[in-house]
């Protein structure tokens, strides 16, 4: 007989507070890995497309970003509009994407981009999608490993690399309005990857704050204009 428990991403910290046992393997994933502990969790149910349980994919991110754009349109219409935004429709973000992922076609939509190499779809629903990639994101060689599915992503533990998760979804807000959301998380596998990620983010983090929501803004404007 096998029992499967669903627990919160901060269960180790909660245990430490209650028990007084603050062993680092209870508090930090990087400390636990040398002792054989690996994260192999999968998302649980999604409620109305709003609670994606993103901690089930990456709960201990070193880098985490979130962007939100509201539109006077239904959640369905907003999701449809988002699906048509191409890399070339975003000037600054489009250039950044093609710089960081050499060989990316200018006319590919972001939704298509997140479905093909070096990304893979981890999970998706009617108005939400979660994609991921693994590797050394600080290089320009496009030598990312091919990740087959969510199970391989969840079990990835190659030293000197990171796991990256990108989630997109819409949230109805009532009265004919909705919000388009995006969240990204990056988790280093070991201390060497931590250092390299910190150096990379010192350079690109500033640009994310400026242009990270650019594609969402394009989608929101198109959704408000309606079809055509």
BADREN-627448 format. One record per residue (C-alpha): residue number from 1; x, y, z. Coordinates in steps of 0.05 Angstrom, whole numbers. Example, Ala and Ser with C-alpha at 12.3 -4.5 7.8 and 13.67 -1.06 7.14 Angstrom:
REM BADREN-627448
(1 (246 -90 156))
(2 (273 -21 143))
END
This chain:
REM BADREN-627448
(1 (0 0 0))
(2 (27 68 -20))
(3 (4 134 9))
(4 (16 199 -29))
(5 (16 263 12))
(6 (11 333 -16))
(7 (49 383 27))
(8 (65 457 22))
(9 (131 480 -7))
(10 (154 509 60))
(11 (138 446 101))
(12 (212 440 121))
(13 (213 509 151))
(14 (148 498 187))
(15 (175 433 216))
(16 (238 469 240))
(17 (197 523 275))
(18 (154 472 312))
(19 (208 421 329))
(20 (267 467 340))
(21 (307 421 293))
(22 (339 471 244))
(23 (382 421 207))
(24 (399 454 139))
(25 (372 393 101))
(26 (302 412 126))
(27 (309 484 105))
(28 (346 486 38))
(29 (341 441 -22))
(30 (414 451 -40))
(31 (435 426 28))
(32 (390 364 22))
(33 (414 341 -46))
(34 (481 312 -24))
(35 (443 266 23))
(36 (400 237 -33))
(37 (338 281 -28))
(38 (310 300 -95))
(39 (248 340 -113))
(40 (201 297 -154))
(41 (136 330 -140))
(42 (82 342 -191))
(43 (27 395 -191))
(44 (-39 378 -158))
(45 (-107 401 -183))
(46 (-117 470 -213))
(47 (-176 510 -186))
(48 (-211 551 -240))
(49 (-144 560 -275))
(50 (-120 606 -219))
(51 (-80 564 -170))
(52 (-27 529 -210))
(53 (12 503 -150))
(54 (77 530 -180))
(55 (115 510 -117))
(56 (105 438 -139))
(57 (153 452 -197))
(58 (201 502 -165))
(59 (191 520 -93))
(60 (261 548 -76))
(61 (275 597 -132))
(62 (336 642 -129))
(63 (304 686 -182))
(64 (229 699 -185))
(65 (192 749 -228))
(66 (118 764 -238))
(67 (81 809 -286))
(68 (7 827 -292))
(69 (-33 865 -344))
(70 (-107 880 -339))
(71 (-154 887 -399))
(72 (-226 905 -412))
(73 (-238 836 -443))
(74 (-259 767 -421))
(75 (-208 717 -396))
(76 (-220 674 -458))
(77 (-209 732 -505))
(78 (-147 755 -468))
(79 (-117 684 -471))
(80 (-133 680 -545))
(81 (-99 747 -558))
(82 (-38 726 -518))
(83 (-30 665 -561))
(84 (-19 708 -623))
(85 (36 754 -596))
(86 (101 742 -635))
(87 (172 754 -613))
(88 (177 810 -665))
(89 (116 845 -636))
(90 (157 863 -575))
(91 (216 908 -590))
(92 (259 905 -528))
(93 (236 837 -502))
(94 (240 807 -571))
(95 (313 829 -579))
(96 (329 802 -510))
(97 (298 734 -525))
(98 (336 727 -591))
(99 (400 748 -556))
(100 (393 698 -500))
(101 (367 642 -545))
(102 (405 648 -611))
(103 (368 623 -673))
(104 (299 642 -648))
(105 (255 662 -708))
(106 (229 733 -703))
(107 (159 712 -726))
(108 (148 655 -677))
(109 (95 668 -625))
(110 (115 665 -552))
(111 (66 609 -541))
(112 (100 568 -596))
(113 (168 587 -569))
(114 (152 559 -500))
(115 (128 493 -532))
(116 (192 476 -571))
(117 (265 465 -556))
(118 (298 487 -511))
(119 (232 491 -473))
(120 (182 436 -459))
(121 (110 440 -435))
(122 (105 416 -364))
(123 (30 423 -357))
(124 (-27 463 -389))
(125 (-101 475 -386))
(126 (-156 516 -418))
(127 (-127 584 -400))
(128 (-59 568 -371))
(129 (8 537 -389))
(130 (72 520 -353))
(131 (137 509 -391))
(132 (208 493 -368))
(133 (280 486 -390))
(134 (344 463 -357))
(135 (417 478 -369))
(136 (469 533 -366))
(137 (429 595 -383))
(138 (489 641 -376))
(139 (523 614 -439))
(140 (508 633 -511))
(141 (520 564 -541))
(142 (447 541 -542))
(143 (472 474 -515))
(144 (411 462 -471))
(145 (393 390 -458))
(146 (328 364 -488))
(147 (277 354 -432))
(148 (224 304 -452))
(149 (169 319 -402))
(150 (151 344 -333))
(151 (179 282 -298))
(152 (248 293 -328))
(153 (245 367 -309))
(154 (224 351 -238))
(155 (282 302 -229))
(156 (336 344 -263))
(157 (398 349 -219))
(158 (457 360 -266))
(159 (511 399 -228))
(160 (528 468 -254))
(161 (459 480 -284))
(162 (391 511 -267))
(163 (318 494 -276))
(164 (275 549 -305))
(165 (199 550 -301))
(166 (154 598 -340))
(167 (79 601 -325))
(168 (25 641 -360))
(169 (-49 646 -344))
(170 (-110 691 -343))
(171 (-153 711 -284))
(172 (-225 735 -292))
(173 (-238 798 -253))
(174 (-313 808 -265))
(175 (-351 861 -304))
(176 (-320 839 -369))
(177 (-249 848 -346))
(178 (-191 799 -337))
(179 (-117 798 -321))
(180 (-61 764 -359))
(181 (-6 737 -313))
(182 (64 711 -322))
(183 (112 684 -270))
(184 (183 657 -279))
(185 (226 621 -229))
(186 (299 598 -233))
(187 (329 547 -186))
(188 (404 531 -186))
(189 (423 458 -176))
(190 (487 471 -136))
(191 (529 527 -108))
(192 (569 537 -172))
(193 (504 549 -210))
(194 (482 597 -154))
(195 (543 640 -166))
(196 (536 642 -241))
(197 (461 657 -237))
(198 (474 714 -189))
(199 (524 745 -238))
(200 (476 737 -296))
(201 (417 767 -259))
(202 (459 827 -239))
(203 (461 843 -313))
(204 (393 821 -340))
(205 (350 832 -278))
(206 (345 907 -290))
(207 (319 895 -361))
(208 (267 846 -337))
(209 (237 900 -292))
(210 (233 946 -353))
(211 (209 899 -408))
(212 (187 834 -375))
(213 (113 851 -383))
(214 (119 878 -454))
(215 (86 817 -488))
(216 (29 819 -437))
(217 (16 892 -454))
(218 (12 876 -529))
(219 (-38 820 -514))
(220 (-81 865 -469))
(221 (-86 919 -522))
(222 (-105 869 -576))
(223 (-157 836 -531))
(224 (-189 904 -519))
(225 (-192 918 -594))
(226 (-228 853 -606))
(227 (-219 804 -664))
(228 (-189 828 -729))
END
